[in-house]
Amino acid sequence: MLYLAIAIIAVSIPFVSLVFKKVRNGFGKGEIISLIFTFLISFSGLFFAIFLTNLSEKDKEKKDVIKLLEASKIEIERTIYLSIGAFLHEKPFSNVSINLENVAYTIKRDKPTREIYFTSKILDNEITLRTISSTSLERFINQINLYEYNYKRAFMLMEEDVDNYSWYYSYKEASEHLYYLYSQIEREIEYLRREISKEELKHWGHEYENKTPDEISTEIMEQIFVVAGKFMNER
């Protein structure tokens, strides 16, 4: 709207000035039509130029946000990679038994590197907020909150009783929410690149509706190992 107002003023000043001059000197009907036609052409040209500039700026902002989301994916991949040691016994065909005390030691050792600072901060970015879809924004905030809640709860319960499985289940749930966040970021990138539609974006996750909690957990755990493997192979 600001650009449009500037364009109108820029075109109107010389036009109005010319009209007043002609009023003083007198002019015919043909000159009036010519003036109006000139004004419309000038205004249309300016408006189209501003439109293209805005389009270019939005395209650049979209590319910048995609870069931020790609960097966020790397942070989450790393965080998931650091988490898989706690879940080795759940890997398919693995017979490794779990020792809660040893797992707790490993988790505590790497605790500082498992905070998703960057991913949380990009949602404070004004360009990010006006570029990503409202669907993804709501999901991002929800999954980050659930991840942080279960992550902190896991350490609180761990301190109370390291041999109680409740802290482990909270930690596992935190990792699952982290994977959901990772997947949702991937879908938003696809949407920004116009690889999927808005409807496809909205309906992401519906494939889990007819599955039991255990089936969902098993499937998510398998995907967590896939993401961790991707990080290990690409770094």
Backbone as CSV, one residue per row, in Angstrom:
resi,resn,N_x,N_y,N_z,CA_x,CA_y,CA_z,C_x,C_y,C_z
1,MET,0.827,-1.210,0.000,0.000,0.000,0.000,0.864,1.264,0.000
2,LEU,1.971,1.255,0.716,2.861,2.407,0.767,3.450,2.698,-0.606
3,TYR,3.899,1.620,-1.278,4.453,1.783,-2.624,3.396,2.352,-3.596
4,LEU,2.178,1.876,-3.449,1.097,2.326,-4.321,0.814,3.812,-4.116
5,ALA,0.809,4.244,-2.855,0.562,5.653,-2.541,1.662,6.538,-3.122
6,ILE,2.905,6.088,-2.982,4.034,6.845,-3.534,3.913,6.950,-5.050
7,ALA,3.508,5.850,-5.689,3.358,5.837,-7.149,2.290,6.829,-7.599
8,ILE,1.169,6.839,-6.886,0.073,7.750,-7.243,0.524,9.208,-7.114
9,ILE,1.223,9.500,-6.008,1.694,10.873,-5.785,2.707,11.269,-6.857
10,ALA,3.638,10.339,-7.157,4.695,10.624,-8.131,4.116,10.935,-9.509
11,VAL,3.087,10.198,-9.884,2.484,10.404,-11.202,1.538,11.597,-11.188
12,SER,0.868,11.807,-10.068,-0.167,12.839,-10.003,0.401,14.250,-10.002
13,ILE,1.537,14.469,-9.344,2.087,15.831,-9.213,2.310,16.500,-10.574
14,PRO,3.096,15.860,-11.477,3.277,16.507,-12.787,1.984,16.596,-13.589
15,PHE,1.107,15.609,-13.419,-0.160,15.604,-14.155,-1.042,16.772,-13.722
16,VAL,-1.183,16.938,-12.395,-2.014,18.024,-11.853,-1.431,19.372,-12.239
17,SER,-0.101,19.455,-12.174,0.571,20.700,-12.551,0.275,21.063,-14.011
18,LEU,0.320,20.048,-14.859,0.062,20.266,-16.272,-1.390,20.662,-16.520
19,VAL,-2.305,20.076,-15.782,-3.734,20.393,-15.916,-3.994,21.846,-15.552
20,PHE,-3.400,22.287,-14.417,-3.594,23.684,-14.006,-3.047,24.654,-15.055
21,LYS,-1.930,24.300,-15.633,-1.325,25.150,-16.651,-2.245,25.246,-17.870
22,LYS,-2.811,24.099,-18.241,-3.701,24.078,-19.404,-5.008,24.821,-19.121
23,VAL,-5.445,24.753,-17.856,-6.675,25.456,-17.487,-6.487,26.955,-17.671
24,ARG,-5.314,27.441,-17.310,-5.031,28.860,-17.452,-4.969,29.280,-18.921
25,ASN,-4.355,28.399,-19.740,-4.141,28.739,-21.144,-5.286,28.273,-22.047
26,GLY,-6.111,27.376,-21.500,-7.210,26.828,-22.282,-6.765,25.638,-23.114
27,PHE,-7.603,24.608,-23.208,-7.262,23.424,-24.013,-8.540,22.739,-24.475
28,GLY,-8.402,21.953,-25.516,-9.545,21.299,-26.115,-9.818,19.917,-25.549
29,LYS,-10.883,19.303,-26.040,-11.294,17.974,-25.596,-10.239,16.924,-25.901
30,GLY,-9.611,17.031,-27.042,-8.584,16.067,-27.428,-7.406,16.081,-26.488
31,GLU,-7.049,17.270,-26.013,-5.927,17.391,-25.073,-6.261,16.757,-23.722
32,ILE,-7.525,16.903,-23.281,-7.953,16.281,-22.015,-7.814,14.762,-22.100
33,ILE,-8.307,14.188,-23.196,-8.224,12.737,-23.386,-6.770,12.285,-23.418
34,SER,-5.940,13.092,-24.094,-4.515,12.759,-24.188,-3.851,12.766,-22.814
35,LEU,-4.213,13.768,-22.022,-3.642,13.855,-20.666,-4.048,12.657,-19.802
36,ILE,-5.334,12.339,-19.870,-5.831,11.195,-19.075,-5.161,9.907,-19.523
37,PHE,-5.044,9.731,-20.818,-4.410,8.533,-21.367,-2.946,8.440,-20.920
38,THR,-2.244,9.576,-20.959,-0.842,9.617,-20.521,-0.719,9.250,-19.042
39,PHE,-1.649,9.790,-18.250,-1.640,9.499,-16.818,-1.836,8.004,-16.551
40,LEU,-2.802,7.412,-17.237,-3.089,5.989,-17.037,-1.908,5.110,-17.432
41,ILE,-1.276,5.450,-18.556,-0.116,4.666,-18.999,1.028,4.771,-17.986
42,SER,1.288,6.004,-17.526,2.373,6.227,-16.553,2.100,5.490,-15.250
43,PHE,0.852,5.603,-14.773,0.490,4.939,-13.521,0.580,3.422,-13.650
44,SER,0.090,2.875,-14.750,0.134,1.427,-14.968,1.576,0.920,-15.009
45,GLY,2.443,1.692,-15.667,3.853,1.300,-15.742,4.511,1.281,-14.376
46,LEU,4.241,2.327,-13.590,4.801,2.388,-12.238,4.266,1.257,-11.358
47,PHE,2.973,1.042,-11.437,2.353,-0.005,-10.612,2.915,-1.383,-10.967
48,PHE,3.094,-1.640,-12.260,3.633,-2.935,-12.696,5.075,-3.109,-12.230
49,ALA,5.848,-2.018,-12.281,7.243,-2.084,-11.825,7.310,-2.384,-10.329
50,ILE,6.419,-1.731,-9.557,6.375,-1.970,-8.112,5.936,-3.398,-7.821
51,PHE,4.963,-3.879,-8.602,4.482,-5.254,-8.438,5.621,-6.265,-8.645
52,LEU,6.413,-6.048,-9.698,7.533,-6.944,-9.981,8.590,-6.875,-8.884
53,THR,8.819,-5.680,-8.360,9.790,-5.510,-7.269,9.341,-6.271,-6.027
54,ASN,8.055,-6.133,-5.675,7.509,-6.853,-4.522,7.597,-8.354,-4.717
55,LEU,7.312,-8.790,-5.940,7.366,-10.218,-6.254,8.781,-10.742,-6.083
56,SER,9.742,-9.978,-6.541,11.150,-10.351,-6.433,11.584,-10.418,-4.966
57,GLU,11.127,-9.444,-4.158,11.467,-9.410,-2.734,10.869,-10.608,-2.002
58,LYS,9.623,-10.941,-2.339,8.968,-12.082,-1.698,9.663,-13.391,-2.065
59,ASP,10.090,-13.488,-3.314,10.792,-14.682,-3.774,12.118,-14.830,-3.040
60,LYS,12.816,-13.716,-2.847,14.087,-13.740,-2.116,13.864,-14.134,-0.661
61,GLU,12.813,-13.560,-0.041,12.497,-13.888,1.348,12.176,-15.378,1.490
62,LYS,11.443,-15.910,0.516,11.087,-17.327,0.552,12.341,-18.202,0.490
63,LYS,13.280,-17.833,-0.390,14.532,-18.582,-0.507,15.351,-18.495,0.782
64,ASP,15.336,-17.312,1.409,16.061,-17.132,2.677,15.459,-17.997,3.782
65,VAL,14.135,-18.061,3.822,13.458,-18.874,4.847,13.728,-20.355,4.611
66,ILE,13.749,-20.780,3.366,14.069,-22.182,3.055,15.469,-22.524,3.562
67,LYS,16.413,-21.603,3.398,17.780,-21.825,3.895,17.780,-21.976,5.413
68,LEU,16.989,-21.143,6.086,16.891,-21.238,7.549,16.293,-22.578,7.976
69,LEU,15.259,-23.015,7.266,14.615,-24.288,7.594,15.548,-25.464,7.311
70,GLU,16.347,-25.363,6.251,17.324,-26.414,5.954,18.373,-26.495,7.061
71,ALA,18.804,-25.336,7.559,19.768,-25.312,8.669,19.141,-25.894,9.932
72,SER,17.856,-25.612,10.127,17.131,-26.165,11.272,17.079,-27.692,11.190
73,LYS,16.867,-28.200,9.976,16.851,-29.661,9.784,18.167,-30.285,10.209
74,ILE,19.277,-29.639,9.870,20.596,-30.170,10.240,20.744,-30.209,11.765
75,GLU,20.284,-29.151,12.435,20.347,-29.128,13.899,19.544,-30.285,14.495
76,ILE,18.361,-30.527,13.943,17.508,-31.603,14.464,18.100,-32.970,14.138
77,GLU,18.664,-33.114,12.940,19.330,-34.375,12.582,20.437,-34.693,13.574
78,ARG,21.232,-33.679,13.898,22.324,-33.868,14.864,21.780,-34.263,16.238
79,THR,20.709,-33.585,16.652,20.114,-33.865,17.959,19.561,-35.290,18.008
80,ILE,18.912,-35.707,16.927,18.386,-37.076,16.858,19.528,-38.086,16.858
81,TYR,20.586,-37.766,16.116,21.764,-38.653,16.065,22.340,-38.869,17.465
82,LEU,22.390,-37.803,18.262,22.921,-37.909,19.625,21.980,-38.663,20.562
83,SER,20.747,-38.855,20.118,19.753,-39.514,20.978,19.662,-41.020,20.764
84,ILE,20.177,-41.521,19.644,19.892,-42.925,19.304,20.547,-43.930,20.237
85,GLY,21.596,-43.500,20.946,22.236,-44.429,21.884,21.278,-44.932,22.944
86,ALA,20.288,-44.099,23.265,19.300,-44.482,24.283,18.301,-45.493,23.759
87,PHE,18.265,-45.682,22.432,17.221,-46.524,21.842,17.767,-47.745,21.099
88,LEU,19.020,-48.066,21.308,19.607,-49.187,20.567,18.856,-50.494,20.792
89,HIS,18.346,-50.670,21.987,17.628,-51.912,22.295,16.300,-51.993,21.544
90,GLU,15.826,-50.843,21.009,14.546,-50.831,20.303,14.731,-50.956,18.801
91,LYS,15.979,-50.930,18.363,16.234,-51.052,16.934,15.818,-52.447,16.475
92,PRO,15.181,-52.579,15.300,14.729,-53.884,14.822,15.849,-54.926,14.818
93,PHE,15.518,-56.124,15.276,16.422,-57.279,15.304,17.577,-57.126,16.311
94,SER,17.523,-56.074,17.161,18.580,-55.901,18.152,18.202,-56.598,19.449
95,ASN,19.159,-57.300,20.035,18.925,-58.009,21.297,19.613,-57.312,22.462
96,VAL,20.030,-56.065,22.253,20.729,-55.331,23.299,19.737,-54.973,24.407
97,SER,20.067,-55.341,25.637,19.193,-55.032,26.760,19.496,-53.625,27.259
98,ILE,18.509,-53.014,27.895,18.679,-51.635,28.333,19.154,-51.575,29.779
99,ASN,20.114,-50.707,30.018,20.597,-50.425,31.366,20.312,-48.950,31.616
100,LEU,19.270,-48.679,32.395,18.814,-47.306,32.574,19.899,-46.388,33.114
101,GLU,20.717,-46.901,33.996,21.773,-46.064,34.586,22.809,-45.659,33.536
102,ASN,23.192,-46.625,32.687,24.161,-46.313,31.624,23.576,-45.349,30.591
103,VAL,22.305,-45.573,30.240,21.634,-44.696,29.277,21.538,-43.284,29.850
104,ALA,21.198,-43.181,31.126,21.096,-41.875,31.780,22.440,-41.152,31.757
105,TYR,23.515,-41.876,31.954,24.854,-41.270,31.938,25.158,-40.698,30.554
106,THR,24.849,-41.467,29.519,25.096,-41.020,28.144,24.269,-39.777,27.814
107,ILE,23.016,-39.800,28.234,22.125,-38.666,27.962,22.605,-37.411,28.686
108,LYS,22.994,-37.553,29.932,23.479,-36.400,30.705,24.751,-35.830,30.099
109,ARG,25.611,-36.705,29.629,26.904,-36.275,29.066,26.706,-35.352,27.858
110,ASP,25.707,-35.667,27.043,25.477,-34.896,25.814,24.339,-33.884,25.944
111,LYS,23.871,-33.650,27.151,22.701,-32.796,27.353,22.807,-31.415,26.705
112,PRO,23.926,-30.682,26.859,23.986,-29.325,26.290,23.798,-29.275,24.775
113,THR,24.171,-30.338,24.086,24.091,-30.335,22.620,22.718,-30.746,22.117
114,ARG,21.798,-31.017,23.005,20.485,-31.478,22.569,19.401,-30.411,22.670
115,GLU,19.794,-29.213,23.043,18.848,-28.102,23.044,18.744,-27.568,21.607
116,ILE,17.529,-27.383,21.112,17.353,-26.930,19.722,17.224,-25.407,19.699
117,TYR,18.319,-24.739,20.012,18.320,-23.275,20.099,17.976,-22.627,18.767
118,PHE,18.651,-23.045,17.709,18.484,-22.393,16.410,17.057,-22.532,15.897
119,THR,16.521,-23.753,15.977,15.168,-24.007,15.490,14.141,-23.157,16.230
120,SER,14.326,-22.995,17.530,13.398,-22.172,18.312,13.519,-20.706,17.942
121,LYS,14.750,-20.263,17.670,14.989,-18.847,17.396,14.459,-18.402,16.035
122,ILE,14.467,-19.289,15.043,14.028,-18.845,13.710,12.554,-18.463,13.699
123,LEU,11.797,-18.942,14.673,10.386,-18.572,14.739,10.204,-17.172,15.299
124,ASP,11.293,-16.571,15.806,11.238,-15.175,16.250,11.575,-14.217,15.109
125,ASN,11.980,-14.793,13.977,12.375,-13.982,12.829,11.131,-13.476,12.094
126,GLU,11.075,-12.164,11.879,9.891,-11.552,11.252,9.652,-12.078,9.839
127,ILE,10.727,-12.261,9.083,10.591,-12.758,7.711,10.041,-14.186,7.716
128,THR,10.527,-15.007,8.651,10.045,-16.388,8.762,8.549,-16.412,9.071
129,LEU,8.144,-15.570,10.009,6.747,-15.555,10.443,5.788,-15.158,9.325
130,ARG,6.214,-14.252,8.452,5.307,-13.826,7.393,5.428,-14.671,6.122
131,THR,6.393,-15.614,6.125,6.600,-16.445,4.933,6.034,-17.850,5.075
132,ILE,6.267,-18.497,6.215,5.793,-19.877,6.361,4.276,-19.901,6.525
133,SER,3.678,-21.030,6.205,2.222,-21.169,6.282,1.752,-21.183,7.736
134,SER,0.521,-20.740,7.960,-0.046,-20.741,9.312,-0.177,-22.166,9.838
135,THR,-0.418,-23.120,8.927,-0.523,-24.532,9.323,0.783,-25.012,9.930
136,SER,1.887,-24.738,9.248,3.193,-25.187,9.732,3.612,-24.425,10.984
137,LEU,3.335,-23.135,11.029,3.703,-22.341,12.198,3.073,-22.907,13.464
138,GLU,1.796,-23.228,13.374,1.091,-23.807,14.526,1.699,-25.146,14.923
139,ARG,2.023,-25.968,13.935,2.613,-27.278,14.212,4.018,-27.154,14.782
140,PHE,4.802,-26.232,14.243,6.167,-26.035,14.740,6.142,-25.676,16.225
141,ILE,5.321,-24.686,16.555,5.245,-24.221,17.946,4.776,-25.349,18.859
142,ASN,3.772,-26.099,18.409,3.227,-27.201,19.205,4.283,-28.275,19.464
143,GLN,4.997,-28.681,18.415,5.992,-29.750,18.567,7.208,-29.298,19.374
144,ILE,7.625,-28.050,19.201,8.737,-27.532,20.002,8.365,-27.520,21.480
145,ASN,7.161,-27.071,21.784,6.699,-27.036,23.185,6.628,-28.442,23.777
146,LEU,6.097,-29.397,23.012,5.983,-30.777,23.501,7.362,-31.405,23.677
147,TYR,8.256,-31.108,22.740,9.621,-31.635,22.861,10.287,-31.100,24.126
148,GLU,10.243,-29.783,24.327,10.908,-29.174,25.476,10.292,-29.623,26.796
149,TYR,8.959,-29.780,26.814,8.292,-30.238,28.031,8.743,-31.645,28.417
150,ASN,8.680,-32.569,27.458,9.050,-33.951,27.753,10.549,-34.108,28.005
151,TYR,11.344,-33.298,27.333,12.797,-33.332,27.519,13.155,-32.930,28.952
152,LYS,12.584,-31.817,29.411,12.863,-31.350,30.776,12.277,-32.310,31.813
153,ARG,11.109,-32.838,31.517,10.460,-33.773,32.445,11.295,-35.043,32.599
154,ALA,11.908,-35.500,31.516,12.739,-36.701,31.555,13.896,-36.529,32.540
155,PHE,14.541,-35.368,32.517,15.668,-35.125,33.421,15.208,-34.962,34.862
156,MET,14.037,-34.370,35.040,13.503,-34.222,36.389,13.210,-35.591,37.002
157,LEU,12.556,-36.464,36.225,12.241,-37.810,36.713,13.502,-38.660,36.867
158,MET,14.475,-38.422,36.002,15.740,-39.144,36.077,16.440,-38.875,37.406
159,GLU,16.415,-37.593,37.821,17.053,-37.215,39.086,16.328,-37.825,40.282
160,GLU,15.022,-37.996,40.146,14.240,-38.572,41.254,14.537,-40.055,41.420
161,ASP,14.589,-40.781,40.308,14.847,-42.225,40.374,15.324,-42.712,39.014
162,VAL,16.620,-42.906,38.895,17.205,-43.282,37.609,16.762,-44.672,37.154
163,ASP,16.330,-45.521,38.084,15.918,-46.879,37.734,14.431,-46.990,37.402
164,ASN,13.744,-45.848,37.421,12.324,-45.831,37.083,12.175,-45.540,35.589
165,TYR,11.417,-46.353,34.883,11.282,-46.207,33.435,10.519,-44.946,33.007
166,SER,9.870,-44.274,33.937,9.058,-43.112,33.570,9.894,-42.026,32.894
167,TRP,11.127,-41.796,33.381,11.967,-40.765,32.748,12.351,-41.182,31.331
168,TYR,12.565,-42.482,31.159,12.972,-42.981,29.850,11.842,-42.802,28.829
169,TYR,10.611,-43.065,29.256,9.472,-42.914,28.352,9.266,-41.444,27.979
170,SER,9.517,-40.529,28.927,9.409,-39.103,28.624,10.485,-38.688,27.624
171,TYR,11.676,-39.242,27.804,12.773,-38.924,26.885,12.467,-39.460,25.485
172,LYS,11.903,-40.654,25.453,11.525,-41.249,24.167,10.445,-40.412,23.485
173,GLU,9.482,-39.960,24.267,8.404,-39.139,23.700,8.958,-37.818,23.170
174,ALA,9.938,-37.250,23.877,10.577,-36.016,23.409,11.226,-36.244,22.045
175,SER,11.888,-37.366,21.884,12.546,-37.688,20.617,11.524,-37.870,19.497
176,GLU,10.384,-38.445,19.822,9.337,-38.640,18.818,8.786,-37.290,18.353
177,HIS,8.600,-36.362,19.285,8.113,-35.029,18.913,9.161,-34.295,18.077
178,LEU,10.411,-34.566,18.364,11.481,-33.957,17.577,11.434,-34.469,16.142
179,TYR,11.140,-35.744,15.989,11.014,-36.298,14.638,9.803,-35.705,13.913
180,TYR,8.695,-35.555,14.636,7.512,-34.929,14.027,7.862,-33.522,13.531
181,LEU,8.600,-32.776,14.348,9.011,-31.426,13.972,9.878,-31.461,12.713
182,TYR,10.792,-32.391,12.674,11.685,-32.561,11.518,10.867,-32.832,10.249
183,SER,9.906,-33.718,10.344,9.072,-34.071,9.191,8.218,-32.894,8.734
184,GLN,7.713,-32.146,9.692,6.879,-30.994,9.353,7.690,-29.885,8.687
185,ILE,8.934,-29.740,9.105,9.818,-28.765,8.453,10.071,-29.198,7.008
186,GLU,10.272,-30.491,6.802,10.465,-31.001,5.435,9.248,-30.691,4.564
187,ARG,8.046,-30.904,5.112,6.824,-30.635,4.339,6.686,-29.144,4.019
188,GLU,7.029,-28.281,4.969,6.916,-26.844,4.730,7.894,-26.399,3.642
189,ILE,9.090,-26.972,3.634,10.060,-26.659,2.574,9.493,-27.068,1.217
190,GLU,8.894,-28.247,1.168,8.274,-28.710,-0.082,7.149,-27.769,-0.515
191,TYR,6.394,-27.281,0.463,5.287,-26.365,0.155,5.820,-25.030,-0.375
192,LEU,6.853,-24.499,0.260,7.437,-23.234,-0.184,8.051,-23.365,-1.580
193,ARG,8.516,-24.552,-1.911,9.074,-24.799,-3.245,7.990,-25.188,-4.251
194,ARG,6.741,-25.211,-3.787,5.577,-25.548,-4.611,5.625,-26.993,-5.115
195,GLU,6.227,-27.856,-4.314,6.277,-29.282,-4.664,5.040,-30.013,-4.156
196,ILE,4.373,-29.445,-3.154,3.107,-29.988,-2.655,2.120,-28.835,-2.503
197,SER,0.834,-29.175,-2.494,-0.207,-28.154,-2.369,-0.493,-27.840,-0.900
198,LYS,-1.291,-26.808,-0.678,-1.674,-26.442,0.677,-2.500,-27.552,1.326
199,GLU,-3.352,-28.193,0.531,-4.167,-29.290,1.054,-3.300,-30.478,1.473
200,GLU,-2.291,-30.790,0.675,-1.374,-31.886,1.021,-0.612,-31.563,2.298
201,LEU,-0.250,-30.302,2.447,0.441,-29.870,3.662,-0.458,-30.048,4.881
202,LYS,-1.712,-29.631,4.744,-2.661,-29.721,5.860,-2.936,-31.161,6.278
203,HIS,-2.928,-32.074,5.292,-3.300,-33.455,5.586,-2.107,-34.333,5.965
204,TRP,-0.930,-33.706,6.128,0.225,-34.497,6.557,-0.035,-35.070,7.951
205,GLY,0.331,-36.334,8.142,0.168,-36.984,9.439,-1.102,-37.803,9.557
206,HIS,-2.011,-37.656,8.581,-3.268,-38.411,8.645,-3.053,-39.912,8.431
207,GLU,-1.870,-40.267,7.932,-1.603,-41.691,7.720,-1.484,-42.454,9.043
208,TYR,-1.339,-41.708,10.152,-1.224,-42.356,11.462,-2.574,-42.554,12.148
209,GLU,-3.638,-42.034,11.562,-4.936,-42.024,12.235,-5.464,-43.418,12.548
210,ASN,-5.228,-44.392,11.671,-5.786,-45.739,11.853,-4.783,-46.725,12.459
211,LYS,-3.717,-46.183,13.055,-2.704,-47.056,13.657,-2.750,-46.947,15.171
212,THR,-2.337,-48.022,15.834,-2.310,-48.027,17.296,-1.114,-47.219,17.779
213,PRO,-1.126,-46.757,19.031,0.024,-46.021,19.581,1.336,-46.802,19.466
214,ASP,1.270,-48.128,19.688,2.488,-48.950,19.595,3.002,-48.998,18.155
215,GLU,2.087,-49.106,17.202,2.485,-49.128,15.788,3.116,-47.805,15.374
216,ILE,2.522,-46.725,15.842,3.052,-45.397,15.525,4.439,-45.228,16.130
217,SER,4.576,-45.616,17.405,5.852,-45.481,18.093,6.944,-46.290,17.404
218,THR,6.611,-47.522,16.988,7.585,-48.377,16.306,8.015,-47.758,14.981
219,GLU,7.045,-47.248,14.244,7.346,-46.641,12.943,8.203,-45.379,13.103
220,ILE,7.850,-44.569,14.092,8.617,-43.341,14.339,10.040,-43.678,14.764
221,MET,10.178,-44.696,15.595,11.512,-45.093,16.055,12.375,-45.543,14.882
222,GLU,11.779,-46.255,13.944,12.527,-46.680,12.749,12.980,-45.459,11.950
223,GLN,12.107,-44.463,11.837,12.447,-43.254,11.099,13.521,-42.436,11.818
224,ILE,13.506,-42.484,13.150,14.539,-41.788,13.929,15.920,-42.337,13.585
225,PHE,16.018,-43.651,13.443,17.297,-44.268,13.065,17.685,-43.900,11.633
226,VAL,16.689,-43.750,10.764,16.968,-43.343,9.378,17.553,-41.931,9.354
227,VAL,16.942,-41.018,10.107,17.416,-39.629,10.165,18.817,-39.570,10.770
228,ALA,19.032,-40.335,11.819,20.355,-40.368,12.454,21.410,-40.897,11.484
229,GLY,21.040,-41.921,10.731,21.960,-42.488,9.741,22.284,-41.484,8.642
230,LYS,21.283,-40.710,8.260,21.489,-39.679,7.234,22.500,-38.647,7.713
231,PHE,22.355,-38.224,8.963,23.287,-37.240,9.519,24.698,-37.806,9.564
232,MET,24.839,-39.057,9.995,26.150,-39.681,10.127,26.819,-39.834,8.750
233,ASN,26.047,-40.163,7.732,26.613,-40.399,6.390,26.982,-39.108,5.674
234,GLU,26.285,-38.012,6.014,26.506,-36.762,5.294,27.519,-35.849,5.974
235,ARG,27.937,-36.189,7.177,28.879,-35.315,7.903,30.297,-35.881,7.875
